[in-house]
Amino acid sequence: MFVGLIIVFLVAVSAFAAVRLPSDITGSSSDAPFYLGVTYCGSSVAEAKQLIDRVKNYTNLFVLQSGSLMNDFDAAKQIGDYAVNSGLHLMLYYGVIDTLDHKCYELANFAQQRWGSNFIGLYFNDEPGGKILDKMGGYIGRSIFRNADGSIFVSQSGRVNSSRFTFYPSGEIGVNQQTHYGGLMGQYNQSQGGMTVDPDQLIQSYKIIDYYTNGTITCRTTNYYGVNTESRSESSGLYTYLPDGTVLDQDGSPVTDQGSISQFQPYQEVWDQNPYATPAKAAASFISSHQSTICELRNKSAAALFTSDYALYWYDYKSGYDTVFAQFVGNESRERHIALCRGAAETFGKDWGAIITWKYNQAPYLESGDELYNDLALAYNSGAKYGIVFTYPHITAYGTLTDEHFSALQRFWNTLKTNPDSLGKTQSEVAYIVPADYGFGFRSAEDTIWGQFPSDELSAKICSDTVALTGRYGAKLNILYDGPETASKLSSYSTVYYYNQTVT
């Protein structure tokens, strides 16, 4: 019996030893772990395992950021098992938000059940703020779509009436109204096994209305009668309604039998339905649309939610993200990104991190090994909880990583393990306050506001102030947005500057 217990004990120890527990790096100045990792953005389980083997001894986080594998649970299981058994924490990516489906919830819940605390969360969506700022086409809400030209498409659907609005940057508005009449609008004929409808019965009506900034409105209507072989349609010509009460037909001749411009909803009332009509509405729309999706996800999964971005970090956090990774990209000021991302994170009581992305838009894409080391050191020094390297595209056996990058990662890891205090620790001491809802890009004085509005009279000063303050204070600066969340935090800063004051 004693021998049997010994054997059971040895088997248990052997099984435990076969799985490496994830390593956490804890600097002497903080009890919180620092996560150092790389992404895998390819489509091969074997390649992912190869990357894990290369970095497992000097990282503690593996990010499976693969669009092609995000719905492949078998691949995620194989890669995740391999990463965790190699001593790494795991983060999984899911990037579809316009059609959030059960697969996203299933992936998050599956990961939590299988890997427990070794699964640190879901990398959900990517660059929500940057996409808005740079007018990228795509869904920016469940019923809101932004076209590549910057126009905003909004759908309002009902059982009988539905309307679709297109708000153009020029100020023009296109409205498509659809009305269904009479439910099924017919009687079932058992002998024929089909629907019979009076060919003169109105079934559907489509009205296309265009609003112009000079007050002119144009309208065209198409009515559909009957169904199937008995169906027919009738279209009116295009009528133009002028602000002075004149109505013109498609030939430009005045008519008196088409009503007046007063039959239409006024321009301003329609424009006010544009969720990006003003910076305040843009901020509210961005937050509510992303918050809705995030809340839906949280209702079905307890996974922590991460994203990365290069702008509008404040609104990412207000939307509900637990952690945002500031993108260290190109030659842009790292201190500015820290000020914006850390400023938001500290205001809302959240964590933040840095993800090192492209320095170049062509090979070799990634910065040098020494630059990588310095960026990771700066992030850690400034209070980041995560330091991640983005490895797309696949130009080497390890994405964009080469021997000099692996050496830099290993050197940084060794410093964190043996002498983290040598990296220093910079606390936020100075705050710069910008206007509420000012979704400015900060990259230049000509950067856009919410991707919908051109730079304004404040843009050049705010941009100049940011350059001056980051130059003077470095990573001690936080950039905050005016409002109640900020007001309650200002006592923790030794110096506070405002956008409407002279910064000297």
C-alpha positions in Angstrom: 0.0 0.0 0.0 2.8 2.4 0.9 4.7 1.5 -2.3 1.4 2.2 -4.2 1.1 5.7 -2.7 4.7 6.4 -3.6 4.0 5.5 -7.2 0.9 7.7 -7.3 2.9 10.6 -5.9 5.7 10.2 -8.4 3.2 10.0 -11.3 1.5 13.2 -10.1 4.8 15.0 -9.7 5.9 13.9 -13.2 2.6 15.1 -14.7 2.9 18.4 -13.0 6.5 18.8 -14.1 5.6 18.2 -17.7 3.6 21.5 -17.7 5.6 24.6 -17.3 3.8 27.2 -15.2 3.7 30.6 -16.7 6.5 33.0 -15.6 5.6 36.4 -14.3 8.2 39.2 -14.2 7.8 41.3 -11.1 9.9 44.4 -10.7 11.1 45.5 -7.3 9.0 48.7 -7.4 5.7 46.9 -8.0 3.9 43.6 -7.1 2.1 43.5 -10.4 3.5 41.3 -13.1 4.8 42.7 -16.4 3.8 40.7 -19.5 6.3 40.5 -22.3 5.2 38.8 -25.5 4.9 38.5 -29.2 2.0 38.1 -31.6 1.5 35.3 -34.1 -0.5 36.6 -37.1 -0.1 33.7 -39.5 -2.3 30.7 -40.4 -0.2 27.7 -39.4 -0.3 25.7 -36.2 3.3 24.5 -36.9 4.6 28.0 -37.4 2.9 29.2 -34.2 4.6 26.4 -32.2 7.9 27.3 -33.9 7.6 30.9 -32.7 6.7 29.7 -29.2 9.8 27.5 -29.1 11.9 30.4 -30.1 10.6 32.9 -27.4 9.4 30.7 -24.5 12.6 31.1 -22.5 12.5 34.9 -22.4 8.8 36.0 -22.7 5.7 35.1 -20.7 2.9 36.0 -23.1 1.8 34.6 -26.4 -0.8 36.5 -28.5 -2.6 34.5 -31.1 -3.6 37.4 -33.4 -4.7 35.5 -36.4 -7.8 36.5 -38.4 -7.7 33.2 -40.3 -7.6 31.1 -37.1 -9.9 33.0 -34.9 -12.9 30.7 -35.7 -10.7 27.6 -35.8 -11.1 26.2 -32.2 -9.0 23.1 -33.0 -6.1 25.3 -34.1 -6.6 27.6 -31.1 -6.6 24.6 -28.8 -3.4 23.1 -30.2 -1.6 26.5 -30.1 -3.0 27.4 -26.7 -2.0 24.1 -25.1 1.5 24.4 -26.6 1.9 27.9 -25.3 0.7 27.2 -21.8 2.6 24.0 -21.6 5.7 26.0 -22.6 5.2 28.4 -19.6 3.4 31.2 -21.4 0.2 33.1 -20.7 -2.2 33.3 -23.6 -4.3 36.0 -25.3 -6.6 35.2 -28.2 -7.8 37.6 -30.9 -11.4 38.0 -32.3 -11.8 40.8 -34.8 -15.4 40.7 -36.2 -17.7 43.2 -34.5 -20.4 44.1 -37.0 -21.7 40.5 -36.9 -20.8 39.5 -33.3 -21.9 35.9 -33.1 -21.9 33.0 -30.8 -18.4 32.0 -32.0 -16.8 35.0 -30.2 -18.5 34.0 -26.9 -17.7 30.4 -27.4 -14.0 31.2 -28.0 -13.7 33.3 -24.8 -15.6 30.8 -22.6 -13.7 27.8 -24.1 -10.4 29.5 -23.5 -11.3 30.3 -19.9 -12.4 26.8 -19.1 -9.4 25.1 -20.8 -6.6 27.4 -19.6 -8.0 29.1 -16.5 -5.9 32.0 -15.2 -3.3 31.3 -17.9 -5.7 32.8 -20.4 -5.6 36.5 -19.6 -8.2 37.7 -22.0 -9.6 38.4 -25.5 -8.0 40.8 -27.9 -11.3 42.1 -29.2 -11.4 44.2 -32.4 -8.4 46.3 -33.4 -7.8 50.0 -33.7 -11.4 51.2 -33.0 -10.3 54.8 -32.6 -7.8 54.8 -35.4 -10.4 53.4 -37.8 -12.7 56.3 -37.0 -10.0 58.9 -37.2 -8.7 57.8 -40.6 -12.1 57.3 -42.2 -11.7 53.6 -42.8 -14.8 52.0 -44.3 -16.7 49.6 -42.2 -19.2 49.3 -39.4 -18.8 51.8 -36.5 -22.0 50.6 -34.8 -24.7 47.9 -35.2 -26.7 50.0 -37.6 -24.0 52.6 -38.6 -21.6 52.1 -41.4 -18.9 54.5 -42.6 -18.1 54.5 -46.3 -14.6 55.1 -47.5 -15.5 58.6 -48.6 -16.4 59.5 -45.0 -20.1 59.5 -45.5 -22.2 57.9 -42.6 -24.9 55.4 -43.4 -27.6 54.8 -40.8 -30.4 52.3 -41.0 -33.6 52.5 -39.0 -35.8 49.5 -39.6 -39.4 48.7 -38.6 -42.0 46.1 -39.6 -43.9 48.6 -41.7 -41.6 51.6 -42.3 -37.8 51.7 -42.6 -35.5 54.6 -43.4 -31.9 54.7 -44.6 -29.9 57.9 -44.2 -26.6 58.8 -45.9 -24.9 61.8 -44.4 -22.2 63.2 -46.7 -19.2 65.2 -45.5 -20.4 68.0 -47.8 -23.6 68.4 -45.7 -25.9 66.8 -48.2 -28.3 64.0 -47.0 -29.8 61.1 -48.9 -32.9 59.4 -47.5 -34.4 56.2 -48.7 -37.8 55.5 -47.2 -39.6 52.2 -47.6 -43.2 51.5 -46.6 -45.1 48.2 -46.7 -48.9 48.2 -46.9 -51.5 45.8 -45.6 -49.5 43.0 -44.1 -49.7 40.0 -46.4 -52.0 42.0 -48.7 -53.7 39.1 -50.3 -55.8 36.0 -49.8 -54.6 32.5 -49.9 -56.1 30.5 -52.8 -56.1 26.8 -51.9 -56.9 25.7 -55.4 -54.0 27.5 -56.9 -51.7 27.1 -53.9 -50.5 30.7 -54.1 -51.1 34.3 -53.3 -53.5 36.3 -55.3 -53.6 40.1 -55.0 -55.5 42.8 -56.8 -53.0 44.2 -59.4 -54.2 47.7 -58.4 -53.5 47.1 -54.7 -50.5 49.1 -53.4 -47.9 46.7 -51.9 -44.7 48.8 -51.3 -43.6 52.4 -51.8 -40.0 53.6 -52.1 -39.3 57.3 -51.7 -35.8 58.7 -52.4 -35.3 62.2 -50.9 -32.1 64.3 -51.2 -31.4 67.3 -49.1 -29.0 70.0 -50.2 -27.2 72.6 -48.1 -28.8 75.5 -50.0 -32.3 74.4 -48.8 -33.3 72.5 -52.0 -35.0 69.1 -51.7 -35.5 66.6 -54.5 -37.9 63.6 -54.4 -38.6 60.6 -56.5 -41.2 57.9 -55.6 -41.7 54.3 -56.9 -44.9 52.4 -56.0 -45.3 48.6 -56.5 -48.7 47.1 -57.0 -49.8 43.4 -57.0 -47.4 40.4 -56.8 -45.8 37.9 -59.1 -47.2 37.9 -62.6 -49.7 40.5 -61.7 -47.2 42.9 -60.3 -46.4 46.3 -61.7 -44.6 49.4 -60.7 -45.0 53.1 -61.3 -42.4 55.8 -60.8 -42.8 59.5 -60.6 -40.4 61.8 -62.2 -37.8 63.7 -60.1 -39.4 66.8 -58.5 -37.3 69.6 -57.1 -38.6 71.7 -54.2 -37.1 75.1 -53.8 -36.9 77.1 -50.6 -39.1 79.8 -52.1 -42.0 77.4 -52.5 -41.5 76.6 -56.2 -41.8 73.0 -57.4 -40.1 71.9 -60.6 -40.6 68.7 -62.6 -37.7 66.8 -64.1 -37.7 69.1 -67.1 -37.4 72.1 -64.9 -40.9 73.4 -65.5 -43.0 74.7 -62.5 -45.8 72.4 -61.3 -48.6 73.0 -58.8 -49.9 69.4 -58.1 -47.0 68.0 -56.0 -47.5 69.8 -52.8 -44.9 72.1 -51.3 -41.5 71.8 -49.5 -43.3 71.9 -46.1 -44.4 68.3 -46.6 -40.8 67.2 -45.9 -39.1 67.0 -42.6 -36.8 70.1 -42.2 -33.2 69.7 -43.1 -31.9 70.4 -39.6 -34.2 67.8 -38.0 -32.9 65.2 -40.5 -29.2 66.3 -40.0 -29.6 66.0 -36.3 -30.1 62.3 -36.8 -26.5 62.0 -38.0 -24.6 60.3 -35.2 -21.5 62.2 -36.2 -23.0 65.6 -36.8 -21.0 67.3 -34.1 -17.9 66.3 -32.0 -20.2 65.7 -29.0 -22.5 63.5 -30.9 -19.5 61.7 -32.4 -18.1 61.0 -29.0 -21.5 59.7 -27.7 -22.1 57.6 -30.8 -18.6 56.0 -30.7 -19.0 55.2 -27.0 -22.6 53.9 -27.2 -22.0 51.7 -30.3 -18.9 50.0 -28.9 -20.3 49.9 -25.4 -23.3 48.0 -26.7 -21.2 45.3 -28.4 -18.9 45.1 -25.4 -21.8 44.8 -22.9 -23.3 42.0 -25.0 -20.0 40.2 -24.9 -19.6 40.7 -21.2 -23.1 39.3 -20.6 -22.0 36.0 -22.1 -18.3 35.9 -21.0 -16.2 37.0 -18.1 -13.1 37.3 -20.2 -11.0 40.5 -19.9 -11.1 42.6 -23.1 -8.1 44.1 -24.7 -7.5 46.1 -27.9 -4.6 48.1 -29.5 -5.0 51.6 -30.9 -3.1 54.7 -32.1 -5.6 57.3 -31.3 -8.7 58.1 -29.2 -7.6 55.9 -26.3 -9.8 57.9 -23.9 -12.9 56.7 -25.8 -11.7 53.1 -26.0 -11.6 53.0 -22.2 -15.0 54.8 -21.9 -16.4 52.1 -24.2 -15.5 49.5 -21.7 -12.1 48.0 -22.6 -10.1 46.7 -19.7 -6.7 47.4 -21.3 -5.6 49.3 -24.4 -2.2 48.8 -26.0 -0.7 52.1 -27.3 0.9 51.5 -30.7 4.5 52.6 -30.9 4.5 53.2 -34.6 6.9 54.7 -37.1 8.9 57.7 -35.7 5.9 59.1 -33.9 6.5 60.4 -30.3 6.3 57.5 -27.9 5.8 60.1 -25.0 2.7 61.5 -26.8 1.2 58.0 -27.0 2.0 57.3 -23.4 0.5 60.6 -22.3 -2.7 59.8 -24.2 -3.1 56.1 -23.3 -1.7 56.1 -19.8 -3.7 59.3 -19.1 -6.9 57.6 -20.0 -6.0 54.4 -18.2 -5.1 56.1 -14.9 -8.2 58.3 -15.1 -10.5 55.3 -15.4 -8.5 53.0 -13.1 -7.4 50.6 -15.8 -4.2 49.0 -17.0 -2.4 49.9 -20.2 0.4 48.5 -22.4 2.5 49.2 -25.5 2.6 47.2 -28.7 5.6 47.9 -31.0 4.3 47.9 -34.6 5.8 48.9 -37.9 8.5 51.5 -38.3 8.5 51.1 -42.1 5.7 50.5 -44.6 7.9 47.9 -46.4 10.4 45.3 -45.4 11.9 45.1 -42.8 8.8 46.7 -41.2 10.1 46.4 -37.7 12.6 48.7 -36.0 16.1 47.6 -35.0 16.8 45.4 -32.0 18.3 48.3 -30.0 15.2 50.4 -30.8 13.0 47.6 -29.7 14.8 47.3 -26.4 14.5 51.0 -25.8 10.8 51.1 -26.6 10.1 48.2 -24.2 12.2 49.8 -21.5 10.4 53.1 -21.9 7.0 51.4 -21.7 8.0 49.5 -18.5 9.6 52.7 -17.1 6.3 54.6 -17.7 4.1 52.1 -15.9 2.9 49.8 -18.7 1.7 46.4 -17.7 2.3 44.9 -21.1 5.0 45.1 -23.8 4.1 43.3 -27.0 5.8 43.0 -30.4 3.6 42.8 -33.5 5.1 40.4 -36.0 3.1 40.7 -39.2 3.7 40.2 -42.2 5.4 36.8 -42.8 8.8 37.9 -44.3 10.9 35.6 -42.1 10.3 32.3 -40.5 9.0 34.3 -37.5 7.0 37.0 -39.2 9.1 40.2 -39.0 11.3 39.0 -36.1 15.0 38.4 -36.8 17.9 37.4 -34.6 18.5 41.0 -33.4 14.9 41.2 -32.2 15.1 37.9 -30.3 18.4 39.1 -28.7 16.7 42.4 -27.7 13.8 40.5 -26.1 16.1 38.2 -24.3 18.3 41.1 -23.0 15.2 43.0 -21.8 13.8 39.8 -20.1 17.1 39.3 -18.3 17.2 42.9 -17.1 13.7 42.5 -15.7 14.7 39.3 -14.0 18.0 40.5 -12.5 17.9 44.3 -12.2 14.5 45.9 -13.0 15.4 49.0 -11.0 18.0 49.9 -13.6 15.1 50.7 -16.0 13.8 53.3 -13.6 10.2 54.3 -13.0 8.6 57.5 -14.2 5.4 58.6 -12.6 2.8 60.9 -14.2 3.2 64.3 -12.6 1.9 66.8 -15.2 -1.5 67.0 -16.8 -2.6 68.7 -20.0 -6.3 69.2 -20.4 -8.0 69.3 -23.8 -11.7 70.0 -24.6 -14.3 67.4 -23.9 -15.3 65.4 -26.9 -12.3 66.7 -28.9 -11.5 63.6 -30.9 -8.3 65.0 -32.4 -5.6 62.8 -33.8 -2.6 64.7 -32.4 -0.3 63.6 -35.3 -0.1 67.1 -36.9 -1.9 70.4 -36.7 -3.9 69.3 -39.8 -5.1 66.0 -38.3 -8.8 65.4 -38.3 -11.4 65.5 -35.5 -13.3 62.2 -35.3 -12.4 61.6 -38.9 -15.4 63.8 -39.8 -14.3 67.4 -39.1 -11.2 69.2 -40.4 -8.7 70.7 -38.0 -10.0 73.9 -36.3 -8.8 77.0 -34.6 -7.6 74.9 -31.6 -5.8 72.2 -33.5 -2.5 74.0 -34.1 -2.2 75.2 -30.5 -3.1 71.8 -29.0 -0.6 70.1 -31.3 2.1 72.7 -30.5 1.4 72.5 -26.7 1.7 68.7 -26.9 5.1 68.9 -28.6 6.3 71.4 -26.1 5.1 69.6 -23.0 6.3 66.1 -24.1 9.7 67.7 -24.9 9.9 69.3 -21.4 8.4 66.6 -19.3 8.8 63.4 -21.3 6.9 60.4 -19.9 5.8 62.4 -16.9 3.0 64.0 -18.9 -0.6 62.7 -19.2 -3.2 64.2 -21.6 -6.7 64.2 -20.3 -10.1 65.4 -21.6 -12.1 68.0 -19.7 -14.9 66.6 -17.7 -16.0 65.2 -14.3 -13.8 62.2 -14.6 -10.8 64.4 -15.0 -11.7 67.0 -12.4 -11.7 64.4 -9.6 -8.1 63.3 -10.5 -6.4 66.7 -10.9 -5.2 66.9 -7.3 -2.7 64.1 -7.9 -0.8 66.2 -10.5 1.8 68.7 -9.4 1.2 70.9 -12.5 -1.9 71.2 -14.7 -2.0 73.0 -18.1 -5.2 73.8 -20.1 -5.7 74.1 -23.8 -7.1 77.6 -23.5 -4.1 78.9 -21.5 -0.7 80.0 -22.7 1.8 77.1 -22.4 5.3 78.5 -22.0 
